[in-house]
Amino acid sequence: MNPTPGPPEIPPGPPSAYPTSPALPPSSPVPAAQLAEPPVPPQGPGVVPPFAAPPTEGRTKRLWWGLGAAGAFAVLCCGGGVASLAGLTVVGVRAIEEQARVVVTDYVEALQHAEYGQAYALLCDAQQRAQSPSDFAATESLAPRIDRFQVQSIKTGTTDGIIVPVNVTYSTGSSSTLSFTMAQDRGTGGLEVCGVTD
């Protein structure tokens, strides 16, 4: 009895032009520490780093511009401070001169109107210690009566301090220039008459 024939055998064909890939190894789990690390940039010429360096072009110029502006600001501030100080000095000198003019005017007017108590109150402490109000009134009452007067330009910065010249014309027709020396009162800080010379 003949055996039942099986399917005919297929002859092997020509070899494939495509190479067969080797078997891949089984995948292993990747540790979590490796997943958290950033990738290392490749090294070598022509490789662009992940973060570009800041541009340095113009940095020196901007630095010098900034320093120049700061210097100009400092000069303006200092110059303004010096100008302000000079202005305050001028204003202070004018205020002192005006105060001296007012005190001398009040003093001479008090003598002109025989108001000796008011004139005595405008004297400095040294003059008031030198004579009492009654002695002052007695001395001034014997002097020629003042008809008119004119305060002249005040002299400051002298060795005697502040000097106020006053041209005085008496009722007798004679005239003279009196120089009033001013002093600052220690209590009030105001100016007072501390001496009169012809």
KABELZI-V826728 format. One record per residue. N is the residue number from 1. PHI is phi in whole degrees, 0 to 359 (NA if undefined). Layout:
((N | PHI) (N | PHI))
This chain:
((1 | NA) (2 | 277) (3 | 292) (4 | 286) (5 | 291) (6 | 276) (7 | 295) (8 | 295) (9 | 283) (10 | 266) (11 | 293) (12 | 296) (13 | 274) (14 | 293) (15 | 297) (16 | 287) (17 | 284) (18 | 264) (19 | 287) (20 | 277) (21 | 279) (22 | 292) (23 | 291) (24 | 283) (25 | 289) (26 | 297) (27 | 289) (28 | 250) (29 | 294) (30 | 271) (31 | 299) (32 | 293) (33 | 295) (34 | 289) (35 | 291) (36 | 280) (37 | 287) (38 | 288) (39 | 291) (40 | 279) (41 | 292) (42 | 291) (43 | 260) (44 | 133) (45 | 291) (46 | 82) (47 | 274) (48 | 272) (49 | 293) (50 | 296) (51 | 236) (52 | 284) (53 | 290) (54 | 296) (55 | 291) (56 | 256) (57 | 291) (58 | 86) (59 | 293) (60 | 296) (61 | 297) (62 | 296) (63 | 298) (64 | 292) (65 | 298) (66 | 296) (67 | 296) (68 | 296) (69 | 295) (70 | 295) (71 | 295) (72 | 297) (73 | 296) (74 | 296) (75 | 296) (76 | 296) (77 | 295) (78 | 294) (79 | 298) (80 | 296) (81 | 295) (82 | 295) (83 | 296) (84 | 296) (85 | 297) (86 | 296) (87 | 296) (88 | 295) (89 | 297) (90 | 297) (91 | 297) (92 | 296) (93 | 296) (94 | 295) (95 | 294) (96 | 295) (97 | 298) (98 | 294) (99 | 295) (100 | 299) (101 | 298) (102 | 294) (103 | 295) (104 | 295) (105 | 300) (106 | 297) (107 | 294) (108 | 293) (109 | 297) (110 | 297) (111 | 293) (112 | 299) (113 | 260) (114 | 57) (115 | 263) (116 | 290) (117 | 296) (118 | 293) (119 | 294) (120 | 297) (121 | 293) (122 | 269) (123 | 278) (124 | 286) (125 | 298) (126 | 296) (127 | 291) (128 | 291) (129 | 288) (130 | 288) (131 | 209) (132 | 280) (133 | 300) (134 | 289) (135 | 296) (136 | 297) (137 | 297) (138 | 294) (139 | 293) (140 | 288) (141 | 290) (142 | 275) (143 | 283) (144 | 300) (145 | 286) (146 | 278) (147 | 271) (148 | 206) (149 | 206) (150 | 214) (151 | 281) (152 | 264) (153 | 295) (154 | 281) (155 | 256) (156 | 242) (157 | 79) (158 | 274) (159 | 292) (160 | 272) (161 | 98) (162 | 265) (163 | 244) (164 | 244) (165 | 280) (166 | 225) (167 | 277) (168 | 241) (169 | 245) (170 | 267) (171 | 293) (172 | 283) (173 | 99) (174 | 283) (175 | 217) (176 | 200) (177 | 249) (178 | 263) (179 | 250) (180 | 264) (181 | 268) (182 | 255) (183 | 222) (184 | 268) (185 | 288) (186 | 291) (187 | 281) (188 | 268) (189 | 84) (190 | 279) (191 | 271) (192 | 224) (193 | 283) (194 | 234) (195 | 156) (196 | 225) (197 | 231) (198 | 279))
